[in-house]
Amino acid sequence: TTAITLPGDPTNPVAPSLDDLRNAQTLKLADLALDRGRAPAAATTEVTAAAAPAATPATMTEAIRDAPPAATRDATPAGLSPPQITRTGALMGTPAYMPPETWRGEPATPRSDVYSLGALLHELAAGVSPHRADSEHAVRSAVLDTDAPPLAVAAPGIDPRFAAIVDRCLRRDPEARFASGDAVRLALEALGTGEPTAPAAPIAPAASVAPAPRRRTRPRAGPAGAAIAVLGVAAVMYRLLGRDPAAPSAGPAASGHCPDDMVAIPAGRLEMGSPDGTGDADEHPQHAVTLSAFCIDRTEVTVAAYAACAAAGACSPSPGTVNWSAYSSQEVARYSRWCNRSDRPDHPINCVDWEQAAAYCAWRGRQLPTEAQWEYAARGDDGRTYPWGNDPPSARLLDLCGPECEAMARRDLHEDWKAIYDGDDGWETTAPVGRYPGGASRFGVLDLAGNVWEWTADWYGPYPAAAQTDPHGPATGTSRVSRGAGWASRGASKARAADRNWLDPTIRDCDLGFRCAQGN
């Protein structure tokens, strides 16, 4: 267990606020080595972290590296018996920081400590633990059965390289984590140099790190590697970023400049949704939305781009399978053949869930667009029906299901799909991104209708009647919104800019992908 003690209160380990961490002149990390029937022996590593603006990540990592050895002292007051700190057969540890193998009763290893370290770093950065629940049993189930949410999702705007390090600490498979606290420190030191490629080696797949020897019991007073790693994180997070890591960055969009693969969307006002008497029920009430400037990807994220993220260790590889609950096992096998793979590098990545999409965007220093951003990028302020205007969909504007798709469904699925338009759009399933310039929005964004549905950042919920500014959707929910229709969508109405689709965020499908935004 690692506790952070702030100056002025040496007895109460607390979860420090961001202001506490910024203002503290000294951080003390106490490694408490607990052994049944014995009192804790405290090992304290102290590093002075200069709060002056001149401090840099490089000087911080030097201070960490040159920290004096930990001093050890007996924590049991004279004349008192050591307290009984646990009962026979009980699990030891704070539930929120315990790795899956501890919950299973397996021996601890250095990689177990790395998981606990990652949980602490996640909470420092996001303000919440990676697995939250109302009971110890629910926490146990979450830790054993689900991956921790990507840090970049929990703390939008944080440095994606740092987020990738924390995410690797929290892998359920111990062999996929860093081998030790020292390995985490090295990754952080590389990040602290400011070189964009520096963290690539530390966050590579676990096979590149020699596995640590297994041990049968937790050491009573091991090296201070984990404590040093925490200090490294404090240095990197609060000096390198220079801001509250949970606060989204306005990005370059505010000045009208966007990366080459993105389109600048100026600030403006949108009547979001559909007028009375048109559209679906969840597109009402139509309401005014004011949006700040932002950037959005010109096209959907491609197979090649996503593969680069997976190779860097920041994204989990696409499983190459669909998993929609409505599919039978035969349909899963049938539709999984249309998950795009390396032989289609310029096609949109599909068959990825919401968290995979969000992790990719975070790796790029971006985020999934909000539902309002997506709709404004698609239709602007003139209320058009489709991204290109009000003309109905056709083969020159987008990739939906034309005669080629109808023939494929009859041939491969023995199903009767109806073509949405008469012309052949050239692709039975997905098309290479950017193939239909005639379907561009008024801002020049491509593929906002057709090809694949696109995940957005928002939870699905009813629209408000009141006007909004830069809305981010409901605070919680069970389904995420996707927009834009996919190649397998039935009916031209799905390509309307106001149409909304909602899915369990764990769903993967062959006509579901994403693009990223930046700003707000």
N, C-alpha and C positions, 0 to 999 in steps of 0.2 A: 504494500500500500504506500503510495506517495502522497504526502500532504504538503500544501503550500502555506507557509506562515508569513504573514505580512508584518512589517515593522510596527511596533506599538502593541502587539497582541501576541506574545510568544507562546501562548498556551492553547489557542483556539485555531485549529486548521479550518480554513474557510475556502469557499469557491470565490476567488477575487473577482471584482468587477473590472471592466476594461480600464476605468479611471484609476483603480487601485494599482493595476499593473503598470500603467503609464507613469504614475506619480511615485511609486516605490523606488527608493534609492538602492535598496538591497532586497533580494529575494532569497529566502532560505527554504530548502527542500529537505524534509526529514524522511529518510527511509526507515520505516519501522519494521524490524525483522521479528515476527511473532512466532513463538514456539510454544506448544501446549505446556502449561504448567510453569512457564518462565515469564519474567517481566520483559517488556519490549526494550531492546537496546537501540538507542537512537544514533544514527549516523547523519551528521549535518554537513552539507556542502554549501558554502556561502560564496556567492559571486556578487560583486558590486556592479550594478548595471547603470552606467552613467545616463542620466535623463537628458543631458544636453543635446541640442539638435545636431552637434557635430558627430555624435556617435554613429557608427556605420555598422552594417552587418559584419564586415571584416573584423573591426575592432571587437565586436561582441563575441565572435567565435574565437578570437585570440584569448579573450578573458576567460571564456569557457574552458579552452584547452589548457590554460595555465593555472586553473583553479588549484588551490592547495588540497592535499589529501584530506579525506573526511576524518573527523575526530570522533572517537567512540567513547561513550561514558555509560555507566550503569544508571538506568532510569528508576530503579527501585529505591524509595526513601529508606534510610537506615531504620532498622528495627521493625519493618513491616514485611509481611509475607507477600510473595508475588501473587498477584490476582489470578483467579481462574478465568481465563479469557475465552474459553470455548468449552463445548461438551463433546464427549466421545462420539465420533461419527458425523460431527457437524461440518458443513462446508465453511471455510473461512474466507472472508472477503466482503467487499461492498458489492451488492448485486450488479449495479450499473457498470462496474469495471471488471467483472469476472469474465474470462474467455470461455468459449464453449467447452473446452476440454476440462476446465475446472468444474463446470456444472455436471459433466459426465463422470466426475470422480477420478480423472486420470492424473498421473503425476505432472507437476509443473515443470516447465522448461524455460529457458531464456525467452523463447518466442511467446510464452504465456505472459511474461512481463511486458513484452512489446505490445501485446493487445491491450493490457491495462493502461499502458502509457498512451496508446492511441485513443482510448476512450476519454482519458483526461484531456488530451489535446483537442479532441472534437468538442468537448464541453467548453473549454476555454475559448475556442474560436466561435462556436455557434450559440453558446449560452444554454444549450440543452445537451443531455447525454445522448449517445447514438441510439440507445434502446430505452425508450420511456414506456412505462406501464403503471397501472394502479396497484399492482401486487408483485411480490417476489416471484410467484408462479408465472405471471404473465411476462415478466422480464426474462425469466429462464426460457420460456417458449420462444420469445422473440430472438434471443441470442442464439439458440440452437437451430431455429428454423429459418431465419431470414438474415440477409446481409445487412450490415449497417448502411443507412442511406449515405450517398456520397457527401462529403463535407461541403463541397461547392454548392450542393443543393440546399443544405441546411444553413450555409453562410454565404449567400450570393455576394459576389464581388471580391471574394478572397483570392489570393494568388493561386491559380490552378496547380502550379508546381508543388506548392506546400500542401494543397488539398490531396494531391496524389500520394504524397508521403504518408499522410494521416490515414488515408483510405487503405493503403497497403498494410499499415499496422493493424487494421481492424478486419483483415480477411478471416473468414471462419476456418479455413484450412491453415494450420500453423506453418506448414511448409511454404505457404505463399506470402508469409509475413517476412519482415526483416529478421535476421538471425539473432540480433541482440540489440540492446540499447546503444552500444557503440556504433553499430551499423546505421541506426537512426541518426546519431550525431553526425556521422560522416556525410549522410545525405543532406542534413541541414547545413553543414558547413559548406558543401558544394552549392547549395541554394544561396547561402549568404554571400558568395563571391559576386553575385549579380550576373553570372554568365548564363544565358538562356539554356545552354545545353548541359550545364553542370550536373543537374540532378538526374540526367538520363540513366547513368549507370546504377545509382542507388535504387531507382524505382523500376528497374527492369524486372522481368519475371523472376520468381523466387529461385529458379534453378541457377541463377548467376551468383547466388550467395551461398557459400559453403554452409551446410546444416550444422547447427551447434550440437554438441553431444547431449544426449538425453540424461536426465538425472532423476533420482527417485524421490528426493525431498527438496523442498525450497530452502536455499541457503539462509542462514541466520543473519548475516551481515555482509552481503556481496558487494561488488564494486559499485561505484556511484555512477555507472554509465547511464542508467535511466534518468537519474536526477540531472545529470549534465545535459541529456537530450532535451529534457523539459526546459532548461535554461536556454538551450539553443533555439527552441521554438519561440520562447519569449522574445529573444533577440530578433529572430527573423520576422515573426508576426508583427511585432509592434514597432520595429525600426524599419524593416524592409518595406512593409506595406505603408507605414506612416499614417494609418487611419484605422478606424473601427472595422475589422475584417468582415463584420456582418452587414456593413452598410454598402448597398450597391453603388457601383461607380457610374457616374454620368457618361463616362467614355468619351470618345471623340465626336459623337453625334452632335453634342451641344455646339461645337464650332463648325458643323457642316462637313467635317472630314471623316470619312469612313475607310476601312481597309479596302483593298482593291476588289475583294470578292464579296463586298457588301454594297448595299445601296443606301444612300442617305435619305431618310424620311423626315421632312421638315415638321416642325410643330404645327398643330392644326386642330380642327374640331370635326367630330364625326357624329352623325346620327346613327348610333349603333343599334342593330336589329332591323326588323322589318316594320313597315307601316301597318296599321290596322287593316285587316282583311286580306293580307298577303303573308306568305311564309308559314313556318311551323309555329306551334304554340310557344315553344321556348325561345323564340326570337322576339317576344314581346315582354314588356312594353318597349317600344323604341325609345331611346333616351340619349341625351346629349353627353358626349365624352370629349374632353379636352386632353390632348396628348402633347407631351414634350417631344423634342426631336430625338430620333433614335436611328440606329443602323439595323439593317436586316440582311441576311444572306441573299445574294442575288438568285441562287438556285437552292434546291434541296441538297442536304449533305450527301456526298457520294460514298460508294463502297470503298474507294481508295482512300478517301479522307478519314473515314471511320477506322479503317485498317491501320492507319498511321497512329491513331490514338491508342488502339489496342496494343500495337507493337511497343509503344512507350510505357505501357503498364497503367495508363490512366483510365482506360475503358475496358470493360470485359468484352471479349470477342462475341460477335453475333452468334447465337446458337445455331442459326440456319434452319430453325423450325418455327412453325406457328403453334399457338397454344390457346386460341380462343375457346372458352368453355362451351360454346355452342357447337363446336366441331366434334364429330365422332372420331374414333381412332383412325378410321379409313380416310376421313377428310383431312386430318392432321397430316398424314403421309402424302395425300394428294396435293394439298396446298403448300406444303413445305418445299416442294420442288421449285416453287417460284420465289423462294428467298434468294435474293441476289448474292452472288459470291464473287470470288476474285476474277472470274472470267468476264465479269461485267463491271469493270472499275469505274466507268463514268455514269452508271445508273445510280439512282438513289438507294442508299442503304435502307433496307426494310427488315421486318422481322426483329425489331429491337423494341424493348419496352420503354416506359417513360423515364425510369432512372438511368438507363443506358444513354438515352438521348440527352438528358440533363447533364450527365457526367461528361459527355463529349463536348457540349457547349462550354462547360466550365473549364475544361482543358484548353479551349481556345480563348479563354478570358471573356466568354460571352454567356448568354443564358437563353433558355427557350423564350420565344416571344409571348407576351401576355395575349389573351384572347383579343383585347382591344387593339393592341399593336398589330396583330395579324390582320384583323378586319380593316384597319385603317390603311395598312400597306396594300391591301387588295382593292379597296374601293375609293380611297381618298375621301373628299368632302362633298362629292357630287351625287352620292346615293346610287351609283351604278349597280346593276344587278350582278355582273360578273367582273372579274379583274379587267378585262379588255373593253368593257362597255355593256351594252344591253342586247347585242346580237346573240342568238342562241349558240350553244356549243357546236363546233364543227371540227373536222379532222385537221384543219390547218392551225387551230387555236390551242389544242390541248390533247392529252392522251387519256381518253376515257375508253369505253368499250364500243368500238366500231365493228364493221363486218368481219375484220380479221379476228377480233376477240370472240365474236359470236361463233365463228367457225371453229376456233380453238376449244371453246366450251363444249360444242357439240362433239368434236373429235375426241378430246381427252377426258371430259367429265360426263359425257352423255347427258348433258343438261341443255335446256333451251334458254339461252340468254338472248335478250333482244338488243340489237345495236341501237345506240343512242343517236347516231348520225349516219348518213349514207356513205361518206368517204372513208377510205382506209387511212388510218393515222400512222401506219407503218410498223406498229409494235403490238404484238398479241398481249403482252403484259406491260411491264414498265418500259419507259423510253429513256435514253440518255438525257441527263438534265440539260435544260436550256435549249431543247430541240424545237420549241414552238415560240419563236419571238413574236409572232402575231398575237399571242395570248398574254403579253406583258401587261402589267398594271400601269396606271398613269405615271407611276414613279420609276418604271422600268424593272420591277421585280418579276421574275419568271417562274412559271410552274406553280403559281398559287392556286390553280384549279387543275385537277387531274394528276396523273402519275401516281402519287401516294398521298393519303391523308397525312396531316402533319400535327404532331403533338404540340400543344401549347403549354405554358406554365400553369394555367389556371385549373383549379378544381371546378367541376361542373355545378352550377346552381342557377336559380332564377335571376332574371335581370331586375335591377332596382328601377323605380320610376324616376328617381331624382338624378340630376346631372352629376357627373363624376369627373375627376381629374386624375389621369394616370392610374386607372383602377387595376387591381391585381386579383380580382375574383374573390370568392369566398375564402375564409381563413382555413377551413377544413372541408373534407368531403370524402367520398368513396370512389369517384370517377374523375378522370382528367378529360379536358376538352381536346378534341382534335378537329382540324379544319381542312377544307379544300378539296375533298373527294379524292378517290383513288381510281386506278385503272379498272377495278372490278365493281365500282359503284353502279347501282341500278337506278337510272333516271338522271336526266339533265339537271333537276332541281338541286341535286347534291353539290353541283359545282357553283352554286350561288355563293357570293361572298359572305352572306349573312347566315348560311346554313351551319348548324352546330351538330357535332357528333360527340358522344361521351363513351369512355371505355374505362374499365378497371386498369389502373396504371401498370399492372403486371402483364397485360396482354401484348402479344406479338402477333403480327399478321402480315401477309404478303403484299398488302397495299397500304401499309402504314409506315411512315418514316418521320422526318423532321427537318427543320432548318433552325438557325440560331439568330438571336438579336443581340444588340449591344446598346446599353443606355437605359436609364430609368429603372 
